[in-house]
Amino acid sequence: MPFDNVLIITIVAAFLIAVLIGPLFIPVLRRLKFGQAIREEGPQSHQKKAGTPTMGGTIILLALIFTVLKFANATMEVYFLVLVTFGYGLIGFLDDFIKISKKRNLGLTARQKFLGQIILAIGAYYLLILMKHDTTLHFPGTHWSFDLGWMYFPFLVFLLVGTTNAVNITDGLDGLLAGTGAIAFGAYAIIAWMSSDLDTAIFSAAVVGSVLGFLVFNAHPARVFMGDTGSLALGGALAGIAILTKTELLLAIIGGVFVMETISVIMQVISFKTRGKRIFRMSPIHHHFELTGWSEWRVVVTFWLTGMVFAGLGVYLEVMR
């Protein structure tokens, strides 16, 4: 069977598994009262979402692992991707569980979460050493590259921690992260396929299908939220795939929406602390557009389209390299 057909079958299989798991899993979350607490400082229109089941990222992870076990080979690359995806997903699961059990919007402390992310990054780096991973960075769209050597470790930590948190920040509106995530992973499925990195391509395709299946239940009005269980897992997977495909710097372009969201938060904090003034009505920037009068669905679709532009540009630059 042609490999491109395998990718399509992988996407469809993961999608169907997620769609089948959702109606079974969501009622369980409701019975367990695993409802989302909405932060008081957020848009007032979001208060009606309080109590919507969260930890729906578990649906994504279940569909993903079933599909990967079926279609991917048991290689070190797959083990690496499973570690960063499910490892960061576990941190998110603990964060979500604490929020739910304590009936508050804060779970793990920032220090606890950061420590867990660092430990996972060390484990990921150890696997890369065993794989004799190349520590060279390539500039997108060019033949320029340079070897980081031992500096690749702190860079790896920055990439994993930064990406997981950037993706987590983006998860603020119904379907926003699910849609932009599917687009970014779709771009990476193409890049991995073009470079004959077959198992990474299959893993990326499995994420696409799993997230799209979850989107069936997460599109506005959402019946379930993915929570940090899903957002941190997706961030870890995205960074892991960028590392394996040697497109670490290109990730900033393909994940341009996540970068934009993170920069908006940084700008807001710096401006408020130094000048006492806010740049945006609220950060991350998707909330700013909401407060200017855009409907939630308009914001989400606009960000999806923006994500497509970034993803298309990223694939183009990789093809031209």
C-alpha positions in Angstrom: 0.0 0.0 0.0 1.4 3.5 -0.9 2.6 5.3 2.1 0.4 8.4 1.5 -2.6 6.0 1.7 -1.3 4.8 5.1 -1.3 8.4 6.4 -4.9 8.9 5.2 -6.0 5.7 6.8 -4.2 6.6 10.0 -6.0 10.0 10.2 -9.4 8.4 9.5 -8.8 5.6 12.1 -7.8 8.0 14.8 -10.7 10.3 14.0 -13.2 7.4 14.2 -11.8 6.1 17.5 -12.0 9.6 19.1 -15.6 10.0 17.8 -16.5 6.6 19.2 -14.8 7.3 22.6 -16.3 10.7 23.1 -20.0 9.7 23.7 -18.8 7.1 26.2 -16.3 9.2 28.0 -18.0 12.6 28.3 -21.0 11.2 30.4 -18.5 9.6 32.7 -16.8 13.0 33.2 -20.2 14.6 34.0 -21.0 11.9 36.5 -17.7 12.4 38.2 -18.4 16.1 38.3 -15.2 16.8 36.4 -16.4 20.3 35.4 -14.2 23.2 34.4 -13.8 26.2 36.8 -13.8 29.5 34.9 -11.4 32.2 36.0 -13.2 35.2 37.3 -11.0 37.7 35.5 -11.8 36.2 32.2 -14.5 37.4 29.8 -17.9 37.4 31.5 -19.4 35.6 28.6 -17.3 32.6 29.6 -19.0 32.2 33.0 -21.8 30.2 31.4 -19.2 27.6 30.5 -18.6 26.7 34.1 -19.2 23.1 34.8 -18.5 21.9 31.2 -16.6 18.6 31.5 -12.8 19.0 31.2 -9.9 16.5 30.9 -11.3 15.7 27.5 -7.6 15.5 26.3 -7.9 12.0 27.5 -10.0 11.2 24.4 -7.2 12.5 22.2 -4.6 10.5 24.0 -6.6 7.3 23.9 -7.3 7.6 20.2 -3.7 8.5 19.6 -2.1 5.5 21.4 -4.5 3.0 19.8 -3.7 4.3 16.3 0.0 4.5 16.9 0.1 1.0 18.2 -1.7 -0.2 15.1 0.2 1.7 12.4 3.6 2.8 13.7 6.7 0.6 14.3 8.2 0.2 17.8 11.2 2.5 17.1 13.2 4.8 19.3 11.6 7.7 17.5 8.2 6.5 18.5 9.3 5.9 22.1 10.6 9.5 22.2 7.3 10.9 20.9 5.3 8.8 23.3 7.5 10.0 26.2 7.1 13.7 25.4 3.4 13.5 24.5 2.1 11.3 27.4 4.7 12.7 29.8 3.5 16.2 29.4 0.0 14.9 29.2 0.4 13.4 32.7 1.6 16.7 34.1 -1.6 18.3 32.6 -3.7 15.5 34.0 -2.4 16.1 37.5 -3.0 19.8 37.0 -6.6 19.3 35.9 -7.3 16.8 38.6 -6.1 19.2 41.4 -8.3 22.0 39.9 -11.3 19.7 39.9 -10.8 18.1 43.3 -10.1 21.5 44.9 -12.9 23.3 42.9 -10.5 26.1 41.8 -8.9 27.4 38.6 -5.4 26.8 39.8 -3.9 23.3 39.9 -0.2 22.6 40.2 1.9 25.5 41.2 4.1 27.1 38.6 7.2 25.7 40.3 5.8 22.2 40.4 4.8 22.3 36.8 8.1 23.7 35.7 10.0 21.0 37.6 8.0 18.3 36.0 8.6 19.8 32.6 12.4 20.0 33.2 12.5 16.3 34.4 10.7 15.2 31.3 13.1 17.3 29.1 16.1 15.5 30.7 14.5 12.1 30.0 13.9 13.2 26.4 17.5 14.4 26.0 18.7 11.1 27.3 16.7 9.2 24.7 18.1 11.6 22.0 21.6 10.7 23.2 20.9 7.0 22.8 19.5 7.8 19.3 22.7 9.7 18.4 20.6 12.7 17.6 22.1 15.5 15.5 22.5 18.7 17.4 22.7 20.9 14.4 20.0 23.6 13.8 18.9 24.6 10.3 17.6 28.0 9.3 14.2 27.7 7.6 14.3 28.1 3.9 18.1 28.2 3.6 21.1 25.8 3.6 22.6 27.6 6.7 23.1 25.5 9.8 25.2 25.4 12.9 26.0 22.8 15.5 25.0 23.7 19.1 27.0 20.9 20.6 26.4 20.7 24.4 24.2 23.8 24.1 21.6 21.7 22.5 20.5 20.5 25.9 19.4 24.0 27.3 17.9 24.7 23.9 15.9 21.4 24.1 14.6 22.4 27.5 13.6 25.8 26.2 11.9 24.3 23.2 9.9 21.7 25.1 8.9 23.9 28.0 8.2 26.9 25.7 6.1 25.0 23.2 4.0 23.2 25.8 3.2 26.4 27.6 2.6 28.3 24.3 0.1 25.6 23.2 -1.5 25.6 26.6 -2.0 29.4 26.5 -3.9 29.0 23.1 -6.5 26.7 24.7 -9.0 29.4 25.6 -11.9 29.2 23.2 -14.1 26.4 22.0 -12.3 24.6 19.2 -9.4 27.1 19.0 -6.5 24.8 20.0 -8.1 21.7 18.4 -8.3 23.4 15.0 -5.0 25.2 15.1 -3.3 22.0 16.5 -4.7 19.8 13.7 -3.4 22.3 11.1 0.1 22.4 12.6 0.4 18.6 13.0 -0.9 18.2 9.4 2.0 20.4 8.2 4.4 18.2 10.1 2.9 15.0 8.7 3.6 16.4 5.3 7.2 17.4 6.2 8.0 14.0 7.8 6.5 12.2 4.9 8.6 14.3 2.4 11.8 13.4 4.4 10.8 9.7 4.5 10.6 9.8 8.3 7.7 7.4 8.1 6.9 6.7 11.8 7.0 10.4 12.7 4.7 11.0 9.8 2.3 8.3 11.0 2.4 9.7 14.6 1.7 13.2 13.3 -1.2 11.9 11.2 -2.6 10.1 14.2 -2.5 13.3 16.2 -4.4 15.1 13.4 -7.1 12.4 13.3 -7.4 12.3 17.1 -7.7 16.1 17.5 -10.2 16.4 14.7 -12.3 13.6 16.3 -12.1 15.6 19.6 -13.1 18.7 17.7 -16.5 17.1 17.0 -17.3 17.6 20.7 -15.2 20.7 21.3 -16.5 23.0 18.6 -18.6 25.9 19.8 -20.6 25.3 21.9 -18.2 22.9 23.5 -19.5 19.7 25.2 -16.1 19.0 26.6 -12.8 20.9 27.1 -9.4 19.2 26.6 -7.9 20.8 29.7 -4.2 20.8 30.4 -4.3 17.0 29.9 -4.7 17.7 26.2 -3.0 21.0 25.7 0.3 20.1 27.4 0.3 16.7 25.6 -0.2 18.4 22.2 2.6 20.9 23.0 5.0 18.1 23.9 4.1 16.2 20.8 4.6 19.3 18.6 8.0 20.0 20.0 9.0 16.4 19.8 8.1 16.1 16.1 10.0 19.3 15.4 13.0 17.8 17.1 12.9 14.6 15.2 12.4 16.2 11.8 15.2 18.7 12.5 12.9 21.6 12.1 13.3 23.1 15.5 13.5 26.7 14.3 10.8 26.2 11.7 8.4 25.3 14.5 8.2 29.1 15.3 6.6 29.6 11.8 4.4 26.5 11.7 3.2 27.2 15.2 3.0 30.9 14.5 -0.4 31.2 16.2 1.0 29.8 19.4 3.9 32.2 19.2 1.6 35.1 18.6 -0.5 34.1 21.6 2.5 33.9 23.9 4.0 37.2 22.7 0.7 38.9 23.5 0.9 37.7 27.1 4.5 38.7 27.4 3.8 42.2 26.0 0.8 42.7 28.2 2.7 41.7 31.4 5.8 43.9 30.6 3.6 46.9 29.6 1.5 46.7 32.8 4.5 46.2 35.1 6.6 49.0 33.5 4.0 51.5 32.5 0.9 50.5 34.4 -1.0 50.3 31.1 -2.4 47.4 29.1 -1.7 47.0 25.4 -4.6 44.6 24.9 -8.0 44.6 26.5 -7.1 41.1 27.7 -4.5 38.6 27.0 -3.9 36.1 25.4 -4.8 38.0 22.3 -7.9 35.8 21.4 -9.6 37.4 24.4 -8.8 40.9 23.1 -10.7 40.2 19.9 -13.6 38.8 21.9 -13.8 42.0 24.0 -13.7 44.2 20.9 -17.1 42.6 19.9 -16.0 39.6 17.8 -18.1 36.5 18.3 -16.2 33.5 19.7 -16.8 31.6 16.5 -15.4 34.4 14.4 -12.2 34.6 16.5 -11.7 30.8 16.3 -12.2 30.7 12.5 -9.9 33.7 12.0 -7.2 32.0 14.0 -7.7 28.7 12.1 -7.2 30.6 8.8 -4.1 32.3 10.3 -2.8 28.9 11.4 -3.2 27.6 7.8 -1.2 30.5 6.4 1.6 29.9 8.9 1.6 26.1 8.3 1.6 26.6 4.5 4.5 29.0 4.8 6.4 26.5 7.0 5.9 23.6 4.5 6.9 25.8 1.6 10.1 26.9 3.3 11.0 23.3 4.1 10.4 22.2 0.5 12.6 25.1 -0.7 15.5 24.2 1.6 
